[in-house]
Structures are given as C-alpha cells and as structure tokens.
C-alpha cells in the first residue's frame, strides 16, 4: 500500500490494478483517511467493530509515545461488507473501498494460521501493501502469543508506512556475536530471557532442557527457542517484541544490534529502524507536538450498490486510428462481461459539449446490458471538453436520485484540453472516484491528478490495436469491493497484425479454479475473420455472436466450462488486418479461491535514468504460487513494446525468494511520456507449486514467558515446513498494471553506460575445515541484464568496518572467478588466511561487482561464517550462561552452579594431595631430631 501526503498526488505510488494503494494523508501530525476493511468472508459480528476501535485507540497512544510525540491516528474508516445487514449509523463510502484498505480483517491464510503480518515485498523505506489481521486476533484471543493488539498495530504500521523490517528472523533465530557468545536474533541485546529446547505434544511437554551447539553451524540446534523474561526494563525495540511491557521505543543508532542477522539489518544496510523512520517524508515534514493528541475519530461505512457512469470522448480526433470503434469494442466488453449484476450504469458522450445518453440503470439481466450497448457513440466530431463530460456524468447520477459520494466516473479521452484544470478542485471535492483511460499520446495530464486525488485507476492505451490496451483497461474496472470468487479474471489477451489468409493460432488454459461464465471475444479492424474454437476434447464450439458494426464477435459459455487446454484458430480475411482475442472467466467454486495475478510498477512517475521495478504477484487466496513463467510487456506511448521475464529468485529487483512476487528492473526507456504495463503468467503442468510456508514479515510469535525463572509456555503455533508445497495445475492469466509516466529521456540514445550492476542480496556462506564456500545469484552489466566484468570479495572481523570501509577490508584473490550471465548461480571457494586472532571464531564477507565501464554495484548483503571454534564451545551447551538465571534448571545435564562446585572441589582435592606429598617428601629429606626437654 502506497501512502501520500496531502495534495502531493503525482509523486507517489497510487492505484495500480490488482495492488492496494492507500488514501492516507498526514495532516498536522495526524494520519487521516486510514481504512480498516472487514473482508466479505468474515461472518457478521458487530462486536468486531468495537474491538477494532479499541485497538486503534490504544495504538494511537502507543504510536505517539514511540515516535517521540510526533505521530498519531487522527481518523479511521471501518469498512463493512455489503453482505452485512444495514444499520442506520452506517454511512455510504466515498473513495473508500476494500482494495484501498490499509488493514484487512480477513480469515487466516490457512486454517489455524492466525499470525498478523504485513504484505511487504519492496525495498527498505518503500511502503508496504496492507496489514492482515484475523478476527480472532482483533478480538484479543492471541494476546499472550503476540501482545496487545494496539501495540502490534504500531509494529505493523511501521512496516506499512515507513518500510522498516523485523528485528527477529525465524530462519536465523540465533547468531554468534563478536563476544563469541551465541545470541538470540533481537534488538536490543538487553532484552533478557532463556534459550531452551521446550517441545510439547498436546498438554504434555516431553523435552525441557538447555540448548546444545550444532557441530556444523556452530549455533544452537534447530529446536532451540528464545523465551523472553516477562519482566524487563529495556525500552527497545518495537520491531522486535512490542508485547513486552517495558518496550516503548524503536531501536536507534545507539541501541541497535548490527550484528544480528535480522531482516532489518539485511534489507536496510544495518541501519536501525529509527534511522529509517527519521529519514521518511513523514518525519521530515513534521515537528514534535507539545500537547497530547486527541483520540481517533471513527466512521463506520458500509459497502453499497455500485454506481458507474461511462464518460466517453467522441471528439473529431477519435475518428483516427480506429479509436472510436476500439473504444466501443472495449466498452461493450465491459458492459457484457465485466460490470457486475446489481450495479447501476449510465453513459455520457462528450466533445466540445456533453450529453447524457442514459441515466444509471440497474444491471439485472442481459436486457439492461444490451440497452446500454445501443447508447454507444457512432460518429466522431467536435472538440474536447473534459469538464463538461465529467459534470454531465455527475448530473446523470443525480438524475437517478443517487449521491455523488462513492460513485465512479470512467473517463476515456484521447485529447488535450486546456480547460480541464478548471474543474480539478470540484472533482476532488465531489466524493466521486475518477478512473482515467488515456487513448493515444495526447490525453490531458490534469485528469491524472483527478484520478489520483479520488483513488481512481489510470490506464494508457496506444494506437497499436494488436496490443489490446483498451479492452485490457476496461477489463480491469471490476469492482474493488466484491469477493474474489465473483471477480472476472482475464485468462488471455493477445493480438497480431496479419495479412490476408494468415492465421492467429493459440491456446488458453482453463484450470479448475475458474470456468464459470467464460467469455471469448474476437475483434478486427476490417473484415470478419474465420473463427474456430475447440474445447479440451477437440469438440468445435458453438457459433459466435457477430456485431458487424463494432467489428467484434463473442461467445459466452453458460455454466462451468471444461477444464483443460482450449485451442483457437483465427484467419484474417483482409490485408493489414489487426486481430485480437480476449478470454475472461470467473471462479468455478465460491469456496475455492481462484488463481489471481496482480501487477504494478514501484512508482507511477519516474525521471530518466533512474530505474523502475516491475512487480507481478501470483496468489491463490493469500498463498503464493511459485515456479510460474511470468512475462511483462511495457508499451510506450507510440506502441513500442519491451518484453521482460520476471523472476522470483530473491536477487536483483526481487526482495524475497519464493514469495510469489515476480520482479525485474526496467531501464530501456524509449521516449518521454506515458507507458502501460501488462503481465502474462503461465503455469506449466507439474512445474508450479503453491507455497504453504508462513507469510513473510509476520508478527513475532512469543513461545512463552519466563516468570520467576520458570517458563510459562504459550500454545504451540501451527507450523508448516518451509519447503511444504502442493502442486498446482496448469493455468494462464493476464493482468494490466496500469500506466506510468517517464520524463527526461534523451532524444537520441546515450553512449554512456548509466546503469551499474544490481546489488547482490542473496550471498550465502558455509565453512568446511579451512575453506569457505560462497553462493549468490549473478547480477548483470546493467542491473540484472548482461554479465559483470569481475567480482571483488572482501573479508573483515568487523561487520561495521566491512559496511562502512569496504575498500579498506582484506581482499580475496578472485582471479579464477569468471562471472556468469545475470540470474545464474555463482559459486566460489577460498581459504581466508590472515585472521588476526588464533582462536577467531567468525569473519564477515561481502561482494561488490564491477561492469565493463568500471561502474560498481552497492556492497552485497554481509554474511557471517564460523571458522575455528574454541575447545570449550564443544562442551554441551549447559555451561553457557543465560542472560538471566534459571531458578529451576532442568534435571538433565549439570547446572552451572554444580559444575562450578565440582571444579572448586577438584582443585581443593588436588591441592590437598600435593600438600601431603610435599610434606612426606620433606620428612624423608629431614630425619627427626632428638627431643629436648625443659
């Protein structure tokens, strides 16, 4: 979820189809416009609303204290599902919708998986997508395991708003510190507790002992856990364990633990969370408050019926490049297939003036849809008055006795209009949502400001009809408030330019998660083509309905279609013909979530030569889909298309491996202006899996508390092994990621190499005897494309020296290391040597890559490797002192005090034996003298 300050609309990331984008603004230190949405799948429960309010009230106070009297929650909207009953106090939303939600109160990702988490897959300091809380958590039923809900909301808000990361790491829960002690991954290290193996089955705990050292990792064994003391004095850190009563602050530069392998250190270059927060725009644009903040103000809003008005440009320029006809094809697709039953839809045409063609009518059956089709424009003429069109759209909505609040205007225009700025403020204040579809390279930029201010979606379609941009844009205008099982999903969107008698052949896969209300659409520019469609059994499908005037044919298959590979063959009947095919379907079963693809850019405005990042997320419900082939198509304003293969490898632009988010850098800008993003995903048979692993950035689960030296365990958390996956059948999906704008692109290509290799972020190290083996993913000459010239590997005994003075650290000889192509796996083995201390137990390693122009990457993530372990480290771990004493040590093994007594006793016995021996020897050397009396 991207978030933005008041009226700075064009500089931030906003609504990109399929991803959430927040409407939050920071006003006088208070966050306004926060949306907490209850998922339609949550059973009706009015007490949940009160629990949400209490959570936010507690969180606001905690946030204010944690940020040194700087931030608080000012007003919050609670969004109620449409399927809950109507209550007088519920109001109609304006711009608020489920897809804008900052917090989703929704069922768990899997049964029993109640952990709160933040969907966060971008870089440090970049905002997250949304927070996911389960109703069970909001009701306070998991307080012991996660702490108070208000405190946890602040923890997750820091992820969401400021792009910080957790200061624990479930994958690396322990590390060996410079002090040579094994420490729990945490911040700060002044948080005390016990490291224990404590395994329970049901109500019976079968193992309770101190942790032992693993001979391979030189760290604690796999089942070892850190149990914090219930009573603490340490105030940091909220991003470690905010559930500890004493914790009220974020780790700062003084208290931050830079040695720990936490996600915060890995993702934010070992900076503390407070350093990152202090560098945010929120922090820079505010000062601390002198007085306490007011309590949050709540609005309870209920989703209601959808009201949409199509505002369509029919000016003279729409006669060029088949624009009017292509607009009608796309609008018909929207009216026939995309807009939901129960919605109210109206239509306005505009050129130099505007006219209402249909006040909103409710879509109940196909008859209303066909009535609206008759209202589409047939002739293009006149000038362009965007404000006239929008205002007439508002009037059409009023004519149907609806409020403007929460209604939607779908504005399509191809022209500039120097009067558009005159109604920008009116539109912003209207309460309506403006979706903007720009057709061609000259659409008015003022409309981008309108749609950003109102939470609308922005699309761009070029005049290259084979790219199918207009139909894709209208297809993405499904309601953001309905359940995923009712959403139309795009399975195919493809086009070609062909000569007469040439064929467009292909297949589309209908998997078992979709197949209901499947819709095939074929369009052309000149002459009706020959169309053949075969189901998975090879049976030819029925006759398409042909609309000769609009030059389109479609087939709607009732019920649920056959699962498998469908084949189409379309033959052009005219020279220089443009053919397209679009296939949509809905979920086959409301109880089985369909596979979905969401696409976005990391920014919607950019300046050359800064790179952009393309993201595509593939999910089934909330579970990531791994192993798919994902391709991005980025189209410039004049129709040139760049093709990128997106990867989920945890390298380059991809922050996390195997999280279902596929990413890639985009740097090949063709020209200034608008670009459009489209993504195609394909899952081959037996090549794709659904990951059942726990969500990334989930809240720290507290396994138990240490109270008076005893461990009071919490219920065991349902776990899935990190490698647990289930096979997913073959599927195809396409999705549009909306439009973005690039400036300062030079007119002629630059001969300069402007792009360095991407930073290596997945460096790993292992040691065996006196050798260290490294593995990482190869970067490219230009970020993640091409091949670097060389690698520079350096080692140090200090993590901060390696980070801050990389060029001064000891360099490893890499003359035998020949770089591979980007995104391939690199391996290298070396002997460290020159370690200053004989018994040094670990060193730190990092890599920098250099391209042929001598541009260097950022220094990689830093890894730690154990070398030689002192002999005492091989003694069972019971001898290692814990941060706090265990008053009731486990029965197995010797306690520390017993071991000390044993050693002291042994010394005394040895001393006594030596004393007796010396005495006897002295007696032998000195015979007894005669006794003398008195």
N, C-alpha and C positions, 0 to 999 in steps of 0.2 A: 504494500500500500504506500503510494507516494503521498506526502503531505505538503501543504504550501502555506506561506504567509499571505496576509490579506492583500488582494489585488495584484500579486506578482504572479500572474497566471501563465505567462508564456515561457517562464524559465524553469519550470519544474515538470516532473513526470505526472501526467494525468491519466484519464481513462484510456486504456488500451484494451481492446476487446479480449475478454477472457481473463483479464487480470483485474485485481481490485485496485482502485485508486481513491484515496481518501479526500474528503471535503473539509478536513480540519484546517483551521486557521488559528494563529497565535495572536491574541489581542490583549494588550496591557497585561502580559504575563499569564493570561488565562487561555487554555485551549478551548476553542469553540467548534461546534459542528461535529463533535465525536458521535459516531453511530455504533451502537451495540445492537446487533440484529439477532433475533431468535430464529433459528432455522425452521422451515416448514415441517421438517420431520420430527420436531420436538412436540410431544403431547402438550395440550393446553394446560397451563399451570400458572395462575395469577400470582402465586407467591414467588415465582421466579422473578417477576418484575421488581418486587420489594427487595429481594436478595441482590439483584443487580445494582439497585440504587444504594444499598448499604455498602456494597463492595466499592463503588465509585467514591462515595463519601469518605470511607477510610483511606482509599488510595490517594485522594486529593491531598489530605493532610500529610500523609507519608511522603508523597512526591514533593510537596513544598519544603519539608524539612530536609529531604535528601538532596535537593538542588540548591541548598543554601538560600531559602526564601525567594526562589526565582520563578517557579512554575507551579500551576495548579490546574485542576479541571473546572472549567467555567460553566459550560452547558453541554448536556449529553442527550441525544435522542435514542430512545429504546424502540426498536422497530419490531412490531408484532406481525406474525404471519397472517396472510389473508384467510387461512382456514380456521383461525380462532374466532370466537364469537364477537359480535360487535358490542362495545360498551361506549356509553356517551362520552366518557372522558378521553377516549382515543381520538386523535386528530389525523387528518389526511397528510401524508408526507408531501414535501415539496421536491427537493432534489435528492432526498434520501432514498436509497434503495439497498437491497441486500448485497449487491456486488460492490457497493461503496463501503461496506461495513468495515470499521476498524477492529471490532471484536465480533466474532461469530460464536454464539452459544448454540452448539450443534452436537449431535450424537458423536460418540468416540470413533476414531478411525477404524477400530476393530472392537468387537465386544470385549469389555474389560479394560480397554486401553484408554484410561481416563486422564492421562497426563496432559496438562496445559502446555501449549507450545506456540511459537510464532513462526509463521511461514516467512522464511528469510533466506534468499538464495543469491543476494547480490553482495557487493564488496563492502568492506568496512566504511562506515559513515554514510552508506546509502540506506534508504528507508526500506522496511520490510513490507510484506503484503497485507497480512492480517494476523490477529491473535485468535486462537481456537481454544475456547473453554467448553467443557461439557456441563450439562445441567447439574450433574452430581457434584462437580467441583464448586459451581456457583452456590449451591445450597450449603456449602461448608462441610460436606461429608468427608473431605480429604485434607482437613486442616493439619492433622498430625504428620501426614506424609509430605505436604508441600508448604505448610504455613498458612497464615491468614490470607484470604482471597484478595483483599485490598493491597497487601504488600506484594503479592505475586503479580497483580495487575501492573504495578510500577516496574517490577522486573521485566515483564514482557513489553511494557510501553517503551522502555529503553532500547530494546531490540527494534521495535517497530519504528519509532520516531527518529532515533539517533544512530542506528546502525551499529550498535555495540554487540558483543557476543558474550557467551557464558564463560565464567571463570572456573568451571569444572569441565571434565571431559570423561564421558562414560567409556570411551575407547582407550584412554590412557589415564586411569584413575590415580596412578602413583608415578613418581619420578625420583631419580637420585639427585639430590641437591648438591651444591658445591661443598656443603658441610660434610658430604659423604653419607648423610642420613637419607633413608627412604622417606619421602614426604607424600602426603595426600595432595592431589592437584587442587589447589584452592587459593583464594585471595581474601584476606591476607593469611600468612602463615601463623598469625597469632590466634586464629581460630583453633581451639583445642578440642581433643577427642581421642578416641581409641581406634586402632586398626585391628580388626578382628575378622576371623572366619566364623561366621554365625549362620549355619544352614538349618532351616526348619522345613519340616514336611507336615502340613496341616497345623495342628496345635502343638506338635512335639518338635523340639529343637534337638537335632541329632548331633550337631557339631557346634562347639563353642570353645575356640582356642585362639591363641595369638597367631599372627601371620608368619609364614615361612618365606624365605627367599627362593625364588626360582633360579636354578643354576644357569639357565640360558639367558634370561632377560636381566638378571641381577636385580630384579624388582620383586615385589610381593607376588605371591601366587594369585591365580585368576579369581578365586572366590573371596579374596580379601576385600573388606569394605571399611570405609571410614565412618565412624559413629561420632557425631559431634556432641560435646557436652551441652546439656540443656541450659545450664547457667554459664554465661560468658560475660566478658567485659568489652571485648573487641567490637568496634563500630562498623568495620568494613568486612565484607562488601555485599551490596545488594545483588550484584550479578553472580555471587557465589551461592549464598544461602540466606535469603532475606527472611526466612522463617525463624531465625534465631532472634530472640527478643532484643538483644543489645545492638543488632545490626541496623543502622540507620543511614549509612553513607555508602557512596561508591568509592572504590579504590582510587586513590590519586597517585601522583608521581612518587610520593614518599612511602606510601603503604603498599604499592603494587608489587606483586610477586612476579618478576620477569622470568624466573627460572621454570615455572610450571608450564607444562605442555597444554595450556588451556586454549580454547578456541579464540578467546580474546587476544592472546599473545600471537597465535598463528595468523589470524585474519587482520589484525591491526598493528602489525610490526612492533609488538611488545610494548605498545602504549597502554596506559591504564584506561579504564572506562571513563573516568572523569576528564582525562585529557581529550578523549574523543568528543565527549559531550560538550566540553568547553570550546571546542572548535566548530560547533554546529552554528547554523544561521540563527536558530532559536536563541542560543546563548549570546551571540554577538549583538543581537538586536534588543536585548533586554538588560535591565539592571535589577538588583535585589530589591524586594519590597520591604517597606518599613513596618507595615501592619499585616496581621494575618489575613488570608484571603477569605472571601465569602464562600459559603457552601455551594456545591454544584446545583445548577438548575436543570430539571429533567423535563423532557417532553416525551410522552408516550404516543407513538404514531402507529397506525395500522395500515398495512398494505391494502389497497382497494383496487377496483377495476381499472384497467389500463385505458388511457385516453391518448390517442395519437392522431396528429394531423400531418399529412404529406403536403409539403410546400414545394412545388416543382417549377423549375425555371423553364419557360417556353419562349425565351427571347430569341432574336434572329440568329445569334451565334450557335444556338442549339441545332440548327439545320446542318451544320458542318460535321463531317466525320461520323455520320450515322448517330449523332449524340441523342437526338430526340427518341429515335427508335430504341436505342440501347437503354435509355432511361425507362422507357415504357416496359421493355422486357424485364428489367430488374424490379420495377415497381409491381408488375404482375406476379413475379416470383414471390415477392414479399406478401402480397395480398392473398395469393392462392395457398401458400405453404408456410410462411414464417409467422405472421401475426396470429396470436392465439385466440381460440374461441372465447367469447366473453368480453373481448376488447372492444373499445369504441374507436372507429377510424373515420376521419374526414379527409377532405382534399381541397387544396387551393392551388391555382395556377398564377404565375406572375410573369410579367415582362416589365414594361415601364409603369404598369399599374398591376393590381391584383384582383382576382375574382374568386369567390367561394363556389366551388363546384359541388361540394357535398358537405353538409354539416356532419359531425360524427354520428355514425350509425353502429349499432352493436352487431358484432360478428357472431351469429348463432349457427348459421348453416352456409352452404356454398352459394345460396342465392344472394346474400348480402355481399359476399366477396365478388360475385360477378357484376353486381350493380355498381360497385366501385370501379371495376375494370372499365366500365363504359364511360367513366368520367376522366380517363387519362387524356392528355392533350394530343392533338393530331397534327397541328400546324405550328411552326416556329416563326415568330416575328416580333418586332419591337425591341425596346431597350431592356435595361435591367434595374429593378428597384427592389432590393432585398428587404428593406424595411417594410415596404408595402406588403410583401408576401408574408412576412412574419406577423405583422399586425392583423392581417386578414385571417391568418391561422388562429390567432387569439380570439378574434371575433367569432369564427366558426365554432370554437369550443364553448364560448359564452352562449351562442345561439342554441346549443344543445343543453343549456342550463347546468353546465359544469363550471367549477372553479378552474382558474389557470394553474393554481398550485398543483404541482406533481404531474401536469400534462406534458406531453412530448411533442416537439416540433421536429420533423425530419426534413431538413432543408437541403435541397440539391440545387447547385448553381454552377455555371461554367464561366461566369464573367466577373470582372471587377466592377465595383460600384462605389464611387467616391462619396455617395450619400449614406453608405452603410454605417458609418461611425455615428450618425445622428441618433440611432436607436439602441446603441450598445448598452447604455445605462438602464434604459427602460427594460430591455430584455433581461439584464442581470437582476433587476428588482421584481420581475414578473412572477417568479416562482416556477416557471416552466423550465423544462430541460430541452436544450437545443442540440440535436445531432446534426453534424455537418458533413455532407458528402460533396467534395470538390471534384468537378469533372473538368479535365483539361488543366493546362498550366496557369491559367489567369484568374482563378477564383479569388474573391475578396478576402484579404487576410483578417479583416475585422471580425469575420464570422468565427475564426479560430478563437478569438478572445471570448466571444459569446458562449461558445460551446464549453470552453474551459471553465468559465465562471459558473456555469449551470450544471456541470457534471455530465455533459454530453460526450458522444463518441465522435472522433474525427477520422474520416477516410479520404483517400485520394484515389481517383481512377484516371488513367491516361486514355488517350485516344486509340491505343493499341487494343482493339477489341478482343484479340485472342488471349489476352491476359485475364479477361473475365472480371475486371476490377469492380464494375458497377454491381453486378449480381452478387459478388462476394460481400460488398459493403451492405447491401440491403439484407443479405442473409445473416449478417452479424447483428441485426437490430431486433433480435428476440428479447423478450422481457428479461430484465435482470432480477426479477423477484420470484419467478416460478421455480419449482423444483427441477433438478437436472433431468429427471425422468420425462418431463414434458418439453424440454428444450429441443428444437430442431438441430440436428448435428449434420455438418457438411462432410460427406464421405468422399466426394470428388469435385474438383473444379479445374477444368482443363480446356485449352483451346489451341487451334492451329490455323495458320494461313495456308490455303491449299489451292491448287489448280484444278480444273475440271477433271472429274473422274478419279482424283486422288482420294485416299481413304484416311480417316482418323479412327484408329483401332485402339482398344484398350480394355482393361478390366477394372472392376471395382469390387471390393470385398465387403460383403455384409456379414458381420460377425454376430454372435448370439446375443450381445448386449444391445443391439439395435435391430431394426427391421420393421418397426411399426410405422405406418403412414409414410412409406417410402415414395419418393418423388424424383422422377427423371425429367430433366429439362434440357432441350436442344435448341440452340439459336443459330441463325445465319444472317448474312447481310443481303444476299441477292436472290437465291433460288432454293426452294425446298430440297434438301438432300435426301438420299436414300438412307433410311434408319433401320438398323437391325439390332435387337436386344435379346440375349439368351440368358435364361436362368442357369443355376449351377448344374442342372440336369441336361442342359443343352436344348431345352424347350424354348421356342421363339415366343416372345411376349406379345401381348395384345396390341391393338392399333393405338398409336399416339393421337392425342387431340391436337389438331393443327390450327394455329392462328396465323393466317397468311398475312394479315395487315401488320401484325407485330413481328412477323418472321420468327416464330417460335413454335415448338411442339413439345408437349409434355405428357407424361404418363404417371398417374397416381395409383399405386397398388394398394388396395384396401387390406386391412388386417395386418398380419405379420408375414413378411416375405421369407423365402427360403434362405437359410444360412449357407454361405459359400461364395464362390467366385462367379460374378456376373460378367458377361462379355458383351461389348458393344462394338459395332462396325458402322461407321457413318461415311457415306461417299458424297463428295462435293459435286455439284452439278453446274457450277459456273467457275470461270477463271477468276483468280484473285479473290477467292471466297474466304470468309472467316467463319469457322465453326467453333462452337463451344458446347461442352456438356457439364451440367451441374447435377449432383445427386445428393439429396437430403433424406434423413430418416430420423426417427425418434426411438427412445428406449423401448425394448421389447417387453420389459417387465419392470413395474414400478418399484419392486423390491430388490432389483439387481442394478446397481449404478452403471451407466454406460461409460465406455472409454471416451475421454474428452481431451482435446488439445487446446491450450491457451497460448497465445503468442504476444510478445511485446518487445519494444526496444527499451534500453535502460534510460533513455532521455527522449523527449519529443522535439527538442531543439538542440542543435549542435553547430559548432564552428570548426571548419577545417583548420589544421589537420588532426584534431582530436578524434580518437576512435569512438565508435559506438559499440554496444554489445547487443546481440540478438538473443532473446530467450524464448524457448518453447517448452511448456510444461505438459507432460502427458500423465494423466491420472485415471484411475478407476475409483470413483468416490474420492477419498482422501489418500489413496495408496498410489505410490509412484509406479509407473510402467518403465521397465528397463530393457535395453537392448534393441530399441526400435531404430529404424533408419529415418532420420529427420532432416529435411531439406528446407532452407529458407530461400525465398525469391524476393529480392529487393528491387523494386521498379522505380526508376527516376521519372521526373515529370514528363519527359518526352518518350517514355516507354522502354528505355534500355533496362535490361534486367540482369542483375548479378545473382549468381547461384552460390549458396554456401551450405556445406554439410555441417550440421550442428552436432555437438558431441557432449556426452555426459561422463567425461573422463576425469573430472576434478583437476584439470590443468588449463592453463591459459585463461580464457574468459570464464571458464566453468568453475564456480567456487567449491562445489561439493560433488564428489563422485557418487554415482548411483543414487541420486535423489529424484530422478525423473525429470530434472530440468536440463535441457539440452541447450548449449550456448556456443557462441563464436564471436570473435571480433569482426566488425565491418569497417573497412577503411577505404574501399575503392569507390570514392565519390565521383560521379560523372559530371555533375553540374550543381549549381545552386538551386534551391527551391524545394519542392515537395517530393517525398519519396513514400512508397507504400510497401508494407511488409505482408507477405503471405507465407504460410508454412504448410508443408505436406509431410505427414508421418505415415510410415508403413511398418507394420509388424509382420515379419515373415513367420511361417509355421515353425513352431518349436524354437524360435530364436528370441522370443520375447518373454519376459517374466514380470510378475507383479511382486514387488518387494513388500514383505510383511515386517520389515525392520521398524523399530520405533522412530518417530519423527525426529528430525534434526532440531536443535535448539529447543528441546523440550525442557520443562522445568525440572530442577534438581529434585530427585526423589530422596527423601530422608529415610534410610532403612531403619532407623531407630535413634533414640536419645540416650546419652549417658547421664544417669541420675544417681548421685551419691556413689559413683564408681560402678554401678550396675547398668547393664544395657537393657533398656525397655524397647523391645522391637515393635516396629510397625508391621502391618500386614504385608506379605510379600507382594511385590509388583508383578503383574503378568508380564512375562518377557518372551520375546522371540529372538532366536539366534540371529546374529547379523546377516548370516547367509541364507536365512529362510526365505524361499521364494516359491511361487507357484507359476506354472506355465500359463501363458495367455495365447489364445488362438490368433490367427492372422487377422489383421484389420487394416483399414485405410481411413485417414481423416485429413481434412484440410481446415485451416483457420486463418483469418486475417488478423494482423496485429495492429491495424490502424496506420495512420500517417505520421510522418515526422518531417522536420524542416532542417536543411543544412545550408549554411552560409559560408562566405569567404573561400569558395572553391575556385582555384585559378582557372582562367580560360584555356590555357594550354597546360598539358601535363608537366609537372615539375621533374627535373632530372635529379633532384636531391633525394636522398634516402631519409625520409622523415620519421620512419617508424622503427623503433628498436625491437629486439626480441621480447616476447612476453616474459613475465616473471615466472620462474619455476616455483610452483606452490605445493608440489606433492613429493618433495625429496624425502626418501626414507633411507635409513642406515641400519646395518646389522654388523656385529663383530664375530669373528671366529678366530680363536687363538690370537695371533698378532696382526690379523688382516681386518680391514673394514670394507664392506661391500655397500655400494650406493645404488639406488634405483630412482629414476624420475622419468617424467614424460618430456620428450624433446620439444623445446619451443621452436619458433620459426625465425627467419630473417626479418620478416615484418610481423611482429606479434606471434601469431600461430600459423603463419604461412611461410613455406620455404625451408631453408636449413641454415643454422647458425654456422659461423666460421670456427669458433672454438669455445671451450668452457674453461672458466677459472674457478678452481676449487681451493678453498682456504679453510684452515682449522685454527681453533683457539681454545684456551682453557676458560675463557670468559665469554658468556653469551652476549653481554653488552659491548664488549670490545669488538666482537665479530660483527655485530649490528652497526655500531657507530664508526668503527675504524676498519672496515673490511679490507681496504687496500694495504693495511699495515700488518694483517694477520699472516701466519705462516702459509705459504702456497704449496699445494701438492703438485707433483710432476704429472702433467696430463698429456705429454707428447704422444702417447699411444692411444689417446681417446679421440676417435674420429666421429664427429656428430652425425646423427641420422636425420631423416626428414621429420618435419614437425608432426607431433602427435604420435610418434612411435616411441617404444620403450627404450630407455638408455640404461646401461649398467656399467659400473666401474668399480674395480677393487684396488686397494692400495694399502701400504703399510705406513702408519702415521710417523713414527720416529720423532725424535727431538722433543719429547714430552718432558717438561721441566722437572717434575717430581717422580721419583721412582715408583711410588705407590699411587700415582694419579689414577682415579677410577673412571673418569669420563672426560670426553672432549666434545666440542661443538663444531659443526661442519655446515658450510653454506656454499652455494654455487652462484656464479654470475656468468651469463653467456654474452658473446660478442659476435656481431654480424660482420659482413664483408666491408661495411663502411665504418667499422670500428665503433658503432653505436653499442652501448652496453645495456643490458637489462637491469631491472632492480635486483637487489640481492635476494636470493631464494628464501623460502622458509628455512629456519635453522633447526638442525636435528642434533640430538644428543646420543652419544654411543658410549657404552661402558667398555673399558679396556681390561685392566687388571684389578681384581677385587682383593683387598687385604684379607689375610687368612681368617681374621675374626669374623668377617662377613659370612663365612660359610658355616659358622655355628648357628644352630637353629635360632629362629628369629626371636625367641623368648628373651634373649639378652638385650634386645634393643629397647631402650627406654621409650615409653609412650609420652605424648605431650602432657598427659595427666595420669596420675597413678590409678591403678585398678585395685580398689579395696577388696575385691573378691576375685582374685586371679583364678583362672581355670585350673582344674585338677591335673590336666595333662601337662607334662614338662615341668621344669624347675622355674620358680619365680625368681625375679631379680634379687630380692632380699635373701632368699635361700641360697642363691648362688654366691652372693657376697659373703654370707656367713661361712659357707663351705670353703671359700678361698682363704678367708681370715683364719679359720680353724686349721687349715692345711699349713699355712705359714707358721702358726704357733707350734704345731706338732714338729715341723721340720726344725724350727729354732730350738725346741727343747732337745731333740735328738742330737743336734750339733753341739749344744751346750754340754750334754752328758758325755759325748765323745771327746770333746776337748778336755773336759775335767779328768777323764780316765787317762788320756794320754799324758797330761801334765803330772798325774800321780806317779805314772811309771818313770818319768824322767827325773822326778824329785822324791827319793826314798824318805820314809818317815824319820824325823829327828827324835833323839831321846827326850822324853818328857821332863820338864824341870818343875819341881815343886816350889813351894814357898817355905 
